[in-house]
Amino acid sequence: MKRLVMMALLLGALLNLFGCGAEKKAEKKNTELIPAVSSQSESTMTASGEKQQGARVELVTKEHKMERVIFSGGYLRSLPEESPDTIVREVPKGSQGMIYGKRVINGKEWAKVTTRDGVTGWYAVPRGTSADGKPVSLEETDKVYRSTYPRVTGGVQPRVQDLINGELDHYLAVYRYVTGPVGSDLKCRVTYNRRGILSLVFSGPRIYYRSYPVSNINDTENWKNVQHYAFLSPLWGGADPSIMTAAVTDIQYAMTFDLATGRRMTLYDFIGTGNSDAVKDLMVSFGDEARMDSDDFYVDEKGQLFLLVRRQQPEPGKETLNLSRLVAREY
């Protein structure tokens, strides 16, 4: 009898060692953070035009590969295995975050993420099922973003080069602030670079549901700078009084320079001041709330002139307005 009892105890110990113990290890492994993939690369090419009284312009392209998530609403939380009910921040549906890594806890997928305004926490899709009845999982988006920006490296006087690059840096600083750690695609086209004129335009996808800290908004000078280089739809507040959200942030922007002086040229350098009313008449098609900045335009090799108009309807953002019929200056 004693021998049977001893054998039972020994068998139980072996089961704990190789059976239940293995389950505990598997459960622990299941909650380990799986790091997200992240890598960067850079390439450079030279734009044409230097030998036609243009500037030497290098276009630098940076490629950043990382995992990103589109939030389905809900909240960022602190460590889910320790305090899953502690809310760090509400995240608007449709906004994006950068993923550091993922883990599964009790069958639910969690991601460690950072929002565009730099808030980090843990996110899981709110409870529910998809249309096919399956559990909702994290919705990931483009893993590779490419940003291209110009640098003037020669062909003009050093002072002119510094002035132009300084203006480009102002825009790029706003672009990096708006896109935050999540990043975005950014394209730059040099549309004209000869006869003493450099014109270019930046473009990229609109940023949806970007939250901005109230402390940044209250920094009047810097916030005015943000609004100059990027279009923001009207801000609204929510449960968190420390942030406000813009449904749309548009990063399109154009610049045209005088290569003799480095001065930002305005629309009226090409159409004359007498055509102000004609511009306003053409803007009527974009709605009563349409607005413009006289330096947010570009010209191209065909002699066309395009103004970037800020409008609210039917969707907030910037649209191009062809003003070629008003051009009075040869170039």
C-alpha positions in Angstrom: 0.0 0.0 0.0 2.8 2.4 1.0 4.5 1.5 -2.3 1.4 2.4 -4.3 1.1 5.8 -2.4 4.7 6.6 -3.1 4.3 5.7 -6.8 1.2 8.0 -7.0 3.1 10.9 -5.4 6.1 10.4 -7.8 3.7 10.3 -10.8 2.1 13.5 -9.6 5.4 15.2 -9.3 6.4 14.2 -12.8 3.1 15.5 -14.2 3.7 18.8 -12.5 7.2 19.0 -13.9 6.5 18.0 -17.5 2.8 18.8 -17.9 1.3 21.6 -15.9 4.7 23.3 -15.6 5.0 23.3 -19.4 1.5 25.0 -19.6 2.7 27.7 -17.2 5.8 28.2 -19.3 3.7 28.4 -22.5 1.4 30.9 -20.8 4.3 33.0 -19.8 5.8 32.9 -23.2 2.4 33.9 -24.7 2.6 37.2 -22.9 6.1 38.1 -23.9 6.5 41.2 -26.0 7.2 40.5 -29.7 9.2 43.5 -30.9 8.0 45.3 -34.0 10.1 45.4 -37.2 11.9 48.7 -37.7 14.6 49.8 -40.2 15.7 53.0 -42.0 17.6 53.7 -45.3 18.5 56.9 -47.2 19.2 57.8 -50.8 20.0 61.0 -52.7 19.5 62.3 -56.2 20.1 65.7 -57.9 17.2 67.6 -59.5 17.7 69.0 -63.0 18.0 72.7 -63.8 21.4 73.8 -62.4 22.9 74.5 -65.9 19.9 76.6 -66.8 20.6 79.3 -64.3 19.0 77.2 -61.6 20.2 76.0 -58.2 21.8 72.7 -57.4 19.1 70.8 -55.6 19.6 67.5 -53.9 16.5 65.4 -53.1 17.0 63.2 -50.1 14.7 60.3 -49.6 14.5 58.5 -46.3 12.7 55.2 -46.1 11.4 54.1 -42.7 9.9 50.7 -42.2 7.9 50.1 -39.0 4.5 48.7 -37.9 1.7 51.1 -37.5 -1.9 50.7 -36.2 -5.2 52.4 -37.1 -7.1 52.9 -33.9 -10.6 51.6 -33.8 -11.5 54.0 -31.0 -11.2 53.1 -27.3 -8.3 53.9 -25.0 -4.6 53.6 -24.3 -4.0 51.8 -21.0 -1.2 51.1 -18.7 0.4 47.6 -18.4 -2.6 45.3 -19.2 -1.4 42.4 -17.0 -1.1 44.7 -14.0 -3.7 47.4 -14.3 -5.7 46.9 -17.5 -8.5 49.3 -16.4 -6.1 52.3 -15.9 -6.7 54.7 -18.8 -3.8 56.7 -20.2 -5.6 58.4 -23.1 -8.6 58.2 -25.3 -7.7 57.6 -29.0 -10.0 58.8 -31.8 -11.2 56.2 -34.3 -9.2 56.6 -37.5 -6.1 58.0 -35.9 -2.8 56.2 -36.1 -0.1 55.0 -33.8 3.4 53.5 -34.0 3.8 49.9 -32.7 6.8 49.0 -30.6 5.7 45.4 -30.1 2.7 43.1 -29.4 1.7 40.5 -26.9 -1.3 38.2 -26.3 -2.9 38.2 -22.8 -5.8 35.8 -22.1 -6.4 35.4 -25.8 -6.5 39.2 -26.5 -3.9 41.0 -28.7 -2.3 44.1 -27.1 0.1 46.4 -28.8 2.5 48.9 -27.1 2.0 52.1 -29.2 2.8 55.8 -29.3 0.4 58.3 -30.7 1.4 61.1 -33.1 1.7 63.5 -30.2 4.0 61.2 -28.3 1.8 59.5 -25.7 2.7 55.8 -25.1 0.5 53.1 -23.8 -1.1 49.7 -24.4 -3.9 49.3 -26.9 -6.4 46.5 -27.7 -9.3 46.7 -30.0 -12.6 47.4 -28.1 -14.7 44.3 -27.6 -16.8 43.2 -30.5 -16.7 41.1 -33.6 -16.2 41.8 -37.3 -18.8 41.3 -40.0 -17.9 37.7 -40.5 -18.3 37.0 -36.7 -14.6 36.6 -36.0 -12.9 38.5 -33.1 -11.7 41.9 -34.1 -7.9 42.2 -34.3 -5.5 45.1 -34.6 -5.9 46.9 -38.0 -2.4 47.6 -39.2 -1.5 50.0 -42.0 1.4 50.8 -44.4 4.7 49.5 -42.9 7.0 51.6 -45.2 6.9 55.4 -45.4 9.1 57.4 -47.7 9.8 61.1 -47.1 11.6 63.2 -49.8 12.9 66.6 -49.0 15.2 69.1 -50.9 18.4 70.7 -50.0 20.1 73.5 -52.0 23.8 72.6 -52.2 25.1 75.0 -54.8 24.6 77.0 -58.0 23.7 80.2 -55.9 25.4 82.5 -53.5 26.0 81.0 -50.0 23.8 83.6 -48.4 21.0 82.7 -50.8 21.5 79.0 -50.2 21.2 79.5 -46.5 18.0 81.6 -46.8 16.3 79.0 -49.0 17.4 76.0 -46.8 16.3 77.9 -43.8 12.8 78.3 -45.2 12.7 74.6 -46.2 13.7 73.7 -42.7 10.7 75.7 -41.3 8.3 73.6 -43.3 10.1 70.3 -42.5 10.0 71.1 -38.8 6.2 71.5 -39.0 5.9 68.4 -41.1 7.8 66.3 -38.5 5.7 67.8 -35.7 2.4 67.1 -37.4 3.3 63.5 -38.4 5.1 62.8 -35.1 6.8 59.5 -34.4 4.2 57.7 -36.6 5.6 59.4 -39.7 4.0 59.7 -43.1 4.8 59.7 -46.8 6.2 63.0 -48.1 6.9 63.8 -51.7 8.7 66.8 -53.1 8.6 67.9 -56.8 10.9 70.5 -58.1 8.5 72.0 -60.7 10.7 74.8 -62.0 14.5 75.5 -61.6 15.9 77.8 -64.2 16.2 81.5 -65.2 16.8 82.5 -61.6 13.6 80.9 -60.2 13.2 77.8 -58.0 9.7 76.4 -57.5 8.7 73.3 -55.7 5.7 71.6 -54.0 5.4 69.2 -51.1 2.6 66.6 -51.0 1.5 63.7 -48.9 -1.6 61.9 -47.6 -3.9 63.8 -45.2 -3.4 63.1 -41.5 -6.7 62.1 -39.9 -7.8 62.7 -36.3 -4.5 64.2 -35.1 -4.6 65.3 -31.4 -2.6 68.4 -30.4 -1.7 69.2 -26.8 -3.4 72.4 -25.5 0.0 73.5 -24.2 1.3 73.6 -27.8 -1.8 75.4 -29.1 -1.4 78.1 -26.4 2.2 78.7 -27.5 0.9 81.4 -29.9 4.0 82.0 -32.0 4.8 78.3 -32.6 1.2 77.4 -33.2 0.9 80.2 -35.8 3.9 78.7 -37.5 2.1 75.3 -37.6 -1.0 76.8 -39.1 1.0 78.6 -41.7 2.8 75.6 -43.2 0.0 73.0 -42.6 -3.8 73.2 -43.0 -5.8 72.1 -39.9 -9.5 71.7 -39.9 -11.3 73.2 -36.8 -10.2 71.8 -33.5 -12.6 70.2 -31.0 -12.1 69.1 -27.4 -13.2 66.0 -25.6 -13.1 64.2 -22.3 -9.4 65.0 -21.9 -9.0 68.8 -21.4 -5.3 68.6 -22.2 -5.7 67.9 -25.9 -7.7 69.1 -28.9 -8.2 67.2 -32.2 -8.3 68.1 -35.9 -10.2 65.8 -38.1 -7.9 66.6 -41.0 -4.4 67.9 -41.2 -3.1 68.6 -44.7 0.7 68.8 -45.3 0.6 70.0 -48.9 2.7 73.2 -49.3 4.4 75.1 -52.1 7.3 77.5 -52.3 8.8 79.7 -55.0 12.2 81.5 -54.6 14.1 84.2 -56.3 17.6 82.6 -56.8 19.3 86.0 -56.9 18.2 87.1 -53.4 16.7 84.0 -51.7 13.4 85.8 -51.3 10.2 83.9 -51.1 8.2 85.1 -54.1 4.5 85.7 -53.9 1.6 85.1 -56.2 1.6 88.8 -57.2 5.1 88.6 -58.6 3.6 86.6 -61.4 0.1 87.9 -61.9 0.4 91.5 -60.7 -1.4 93.2 -57.8 -4.3 94.3 -60.2 -5.6 90.7 -60.4 -6.5 90.3 -56.7 -10.2 90.5 -57.4 -9.9 88.0 -60.2 -8.2 85.5 -57.8 -11.1 85.9 -55.3 -13.6 85.3 -58.1 -12.0 82.1 -59.0 -11.8 80.9 -55.4 -15.6 81.2 -55.1 -15.9 77.6 -56.5 -14.2 76.3 -53.3 -16.9 77.8 -51.0 -17.3 80.9 -48.9 -14.8 79.7 -46.3 -12.0 79.2 -48.8 -8.7 81.0 -47.9 -5.3 81.4 -49.5 -1.8 82.5 -48.6 -0.1 84.5 -51.4 3.2 82.6 -51.0 1.6 79.0 -51.1 1.9 78.5 -54.9 4.2 77.0 -57.5 4.9 77.4 -61.2 5.9 74.7 -63.7 8.0 74.3 -66.9 4.9 74.8 -69.1 4.3 78.3 -67.6 1.4 77.2 -65.5 0.8 78.7 -62.0 -1.0 76.7 -59.3 -2.3 78.2 -56.0 -3.0 75.9 -53.1 -6.4 76.9 -51.7 -7.5 76.1 -48.1 -11.1 75.0 -48.0 -13.6 73.3 -45.6 -16.1 71.7 -48.0 -16.8 69.0 -49.2 -13.7 67.8 -47.2 -11.3 70.0 -45.3 -7.9 70.3 -46.9 -6.0 72.0 -49.7 -6.9 72.0 -53.4 -5.0 73.4 -56.4 -6.4 76.3 -58.3 -5.0 76.9 -61.8 -4.3 80.7 -62.2 -2.3 80.4 -65.5 -4.8 82.7 -67.3 -3.8 85.5 -65.0 0.0 85.2 -65.4 1.6 88.4 -66.6 5.3 87.6 -66.1 7.4 85.6 -68.5 9.5 82.9 -67.1 
